[in-house]
Amino acid sequence: MAKKSKKDIVLDNLKGFVRLGAFTNSPGSIPTGHFNLDFAIHYGMLPQDADLSNLDGYDPAVPLGVPLGKLIEIFGEEGGGKSSLAYRIVGYSQKMGYKTAWIDTENSFSSGLAKINGADEDSIYYADMTNKEDEDITYYAEDILDAIIVLCQSGIKIIVLDSVANMVPKVVSENSAEKQTIGVMARLLSQNLGKIANATAKYGASVIFINQLREKIGVMWGSNETSPGGRSLKHNCSLRLQMKKRNSKDANIEVLDREGKSIIVGRNSIVRIIKNRFAKPFFSSIDVPVYFESYFPDIEDLLFDCGRQLKVISVYKGAFKWQKNQAEGKKAFIEMIKNKKLNEALYKDLVIKAEEVNSFLPPEITKWYNNIQDGIPQSIEVKNDKHEDEDSGDREG
């Protein structure tokens, strides 16, 4: 038997640390329930710009969305829908059989918004910064970062930290209000995010950091917006999503009650993919609805997007087709569904297809159908109409 060379001996001693072939086994993804956003995260484009029948690797049975085993940051201005998006991810995780955790440093967990977005609060491992059993115990930022690693090791797949900006390091808590502690949080994250990233990769968990916005002082040109946590958080996160409120006239999702009074039931927000290590850069903004009430006046839009995702609705040269129903352009197709009152029929087809591919419908669609079954009126006139035609050059067999 030939004697091993020193190089072979070195490689043998490194087994378990190095292997031949730079491949990784992806633990999968968790949908956000917004098909355009999920698709853009994976392919770097919107679904109307792709031929879903011939797109390499696209399969309705394979979930698209935020990746497991990574660090993710959702940041933006107040009221933009950051927590609502996190609730949706938690809800889909639960439907897929995963355990979830919510670390609430802002003490702002909303049971109502969690239910609207499909999350089961009774199944969430919840932690806030208070200890009801012992008032002398205080939790600091250091405790939270250590706990995240333990949660990853315990089999929890989605861990939401709401928010980074509200974590309080021990040195800040123990000093008086006028004591200057600049850069403490940034240094703390810089020291610990590497450990957290390793834990998420090893155990296939994802940590979602919800973050706020701050302003850079003295910036005269360019954007003066930044987020707490220093550069380490930006570098270690594999996906960074920025959410903003739309400021246009039709930003609010409104309905008219029977007395003609306008009621706001939601708002349209904008999501920008700032950083994405899994697809080519996507520079456009993506509109997503954020609901405050369990009432969904734009249900036809949601049914259409879900039908496209599951390939129940096909398209050829800009003409959309479902069964024997066909129309030119998205707006015309949605109007046809609405005028012919085919919402429930389309819903039932979506349910059948979702069961075939082991997928899940967005929570709004399920809640809308449950409202219909319970006799809750859903046909009140919608004040705003915001449908947009898809690219007429779209082609799908």
BELZIHU-V970338 format. One record per backbone hydrogen bond with DSSP energy under -1.0 kcal/mol. CO is the residue of the C=O (numbers start at 1). NH is the residue of the N-H. E is the energy in kcal/mol with one decimal. If there is no record, write none. Layout:
[[CO & NH & E] [CO & NH & E]]
This chain:
[[5 & 9 & -2.1] [6 & 10 & -2.1] [7 & 11 & -2.0] [8 & 12 & -2.4] [9 & 13 & -2.1] [12 & 15 & -1.2] [14 & 17 & -2.4] [14 & 18 & -2.0] [21 & 23 & -1.7] [28 & 68 & -2.6] [30 & 66 & -2.2] [34 & 38 & -2.6] [35 & 39 & -2.8] [36 & 40 & -2.2] [37 & 41 & -2.1] [38 & 42 & -1.3] [39 & 43 & -2.7] [40 & 44 & -1.9] [46 & 49 & -1.7] [47 & 50 & -1.7] [51 & 54 & -1.0] [55 & 58 & -1.7] [59 & 62 & -2.2] [66 & 30 & -2.8] [70 & 207 & -1.6] [71 & 238 & -2.1] [71 & 239 & -1.2] [72 & 209 & -3.6] [73 & 241 & -2.9] [74 & 211 & -2.5] [75 & 243 & -2.4] [77 & 80 & -1.2] [81 & 85 & -2.1] [82 & 86 & -1.8] [83 & 87 & -2.7] [84 & 88 & -1.9] [85 & 89 & -1.9] [86 & 90 & -2.4] [87 & 91 & -2.7] [88 & 92 & -2.4] [89 & 93 & -2.1] [90 & 94 & -2.2] [91 & 95 & -1.9] [92 & 96 & -1.7] [93 & 98 & -2.7] [94 & 97 & -1.6] [99 & 157 & -2.0] [99 & 158 & -1.4] [100 & 125 & -2.4] [101 & 160 & -2.5] [102 & 127 & -2.4] [103 & 162 & -2.8] [110 & 114 & -2.1] [111 & 115 & -2.2] [112 & 116 & -2.2] [113 & 117 & -1.9] [114 & 119 & -3.1] [115 & 118 & -1.7] [120 & 123 & -1.6] [121 & 124 & -1.0] [125 & 102 & -2.7] [127 & 104 & -3.6] [134 & 137 & -1.5] [140 & 144 & -1.8] [141 & 145 & -2.3] [142 & 146 & -1.9] [143 & 147 & -2.3] [144 & 148 & -2.0] [145 & 149 & -1.1] [146 & 150 & -1.5] [147 & 151 & -2.6] [148 & 152 & -2.1] [149 & 153 & -2.0] [150 & 154 & -1.3] [151 & 156 & -1.7] [152 & 155 & -1.2] [157 & 206 & -3.1] [158 & 101 & -2.6] [159 & 208 & -3.2] [160 & 103 & -3.5] [161 & 210 & -2.7] [162 & 105 & -1.2] [162 & 106 & -1.5] [164 & 167 & -1.6] [168 & 141 & -1.9] [169 & 173 & -2.1] [170 & 174 & -2.2] [176 & 179 & -1.3] [181 & 184 & -1.3] [183 & 187 & -2.2] [184 & 188 & -2.4] [185 & 189 & -2.5] [186 & 190 & -2.2] [187 & 191 & -1.7] [188 & 192 & -1.2] [189 & 193 & -2.8] [192 & 196 & -2.0] [193 & 197 & -2.8] [194 & 198 & -1.9] [195 & 199 & -2.0] [196 & 200 & -2.5] [197 & 201 & -2.0] [198 & 202 & -2.2] [199 & 203 & -2.2] [200 & 204 & -1.0] [200 & 205 & -1.2] [206 & 159 & -2.6] [207 & 72 & -2.8] [208 & 161 & -2.9] [209 & 74 & -2.7] [210 & 164 & -2.5] [214 & 226 & -2.7] [224 & 216 & -3.6] [226 & 214 & -3.5] [231 & 235 & -2.5] [232 & 236 & -2.6] [233 & 237 & -1.7] [238 & 277 & -1.6] [239 & 73 & -2.5] [240 & 274 & -1.8] [240 & 275 & -1.4] [241 & 75 & -2.6] [242 & 272 & -2.5] [244 & 270 & -3.3] [248 & 251 & -1.5] [251 & 268 & -3.4] [253 & 265 & -2.8] [253 & 266 & -1.0] [254 & 383 & -1.1] [255 & 263 & -3.2] [257 & 260 & -2.0] [261 & 257 & -2.5] [263 & 255 & -2.3] [265 & 292 & -2.7] [265 & 293 & -1.5] [266 & 253 & -2.7] [267 & 290 & -2.8] [268 & 246 & -1.6] [269 & 288 & -2.5] [270 & 244 & -2.4] [271 & 286 & -2.3] [272 & 242 & -2.7] [272 & 274 & -1.1] [275 & 240 & -2.3] [286 & 271 & -2.6] [288 & 269 & -3.0] [290 & 267 & -2.8] [293 & 295 & -1.9] [296 & 299 & -1.0] [298 & 302 & -1.4] [299 & 303 & -2.7] [300 & 304 & -2.3] [301 & 305 & -2.5] [302 & 306 & -2.3] [303 & 307 & -2.4] [304 & 308 & -2.2] [305 & 309 & -2.2] [306 & 310 & -2.2] [307 & 312 & -2.0] [307 & 313 & -1.8] [314 & 321 & -2.7] [315 & 396 & -1.4] [316 & 319 & -1.6] [318 & 329 & -2.5] [319 & 316 & -2.1] [320 & 327 & -2.0] [321 & 314 & -2.4] [322 & 325 & -2.7] [325 & 322 & -2.9] [327 & 320 & -2.6] [329 & 333 & -1.9] [330 & 334 & -2.6] [331 & 335 & -2.4] [332 & 336 & -2.0] [333 & 337 & -2.2] [334 & 338 & -2.3] [335 & 339 & -3.0] [336 & 340 & -2.4] [337 & 342 & -2.5] [342 & 346 & -2.6] [343 & 347 & -2.5] [344 & 348 & -2.3] [345 & 349 & -1.7] [346 & 350 & -2.2] [347 & 351 & -2.3] [348 & 352 & -2.0] [349 & 353 & -2.3] [350 & 354 & -2.8] [351 & 355 & -2.1] [352 & 356 & -1.7] [353 & 357 & -1.9] [354 & 359 & -3.1] [362 & 366 & -1.5] [363 & 367 & -2.6] [364 & 368 & -2.6] [365 & 369 & -2.1] [366 & 370 & -2.2] [367 & 371 & -2.3] [368 & 372 & -2.0] [369 & 373 & -2.4] [370 & 374 & -1.8] [371 & 376 & -2.7] [372 & 375 & -1.3] [381 & 256 & -2.0] [391 & 394 & -1.8] [394 & 318 & -1.3]]
